[in-house]
């Protein structure tokens, strides 16, 4: 897992001067959020590469790893039945 984190940390960057500070693929203005959304709407990697030809498979993996790590680290909120769930993204 440590190698995966290093991969996305080398490829995903945040800068307040680029895309209002959203995490983006390094060297581009492509937000991680847009890559994930594109794959959710059209789960075809070739379609993604046609839309964003500067992306590599390593960039896509880094976006997925970043999203996974971000969700994994979110705090859990208690439900009425006592179980814990992740809070809704606002």
C-alpha positions, 0 to 999 in steps of 0.5 A: 500500500505504501508504494500506491500512496507514493504513486498518487502523491507523485502524480496528484498535486494541489495548488491554489493557483491551479483549478482553485486548489482542486487535486489535479494530475501533475502537469495538467489542469485535469482534476481528479474529480473529473477523471473519476466522474468520466469513468463513472459515466463512461467506464471505458478507458479508451473513451477517457484517453480520447477525451484527455489524450495527455493522461496515462494509465499511471495517471488514472491509477493515481486518481483512483488511488487518491480517491480511495485513500481520501474516502478511507480517511473520512471520519465515520458518523454514527447512524440512529441505529448505532452503526457508523457511516461516512458523512455526505460530501457537501 
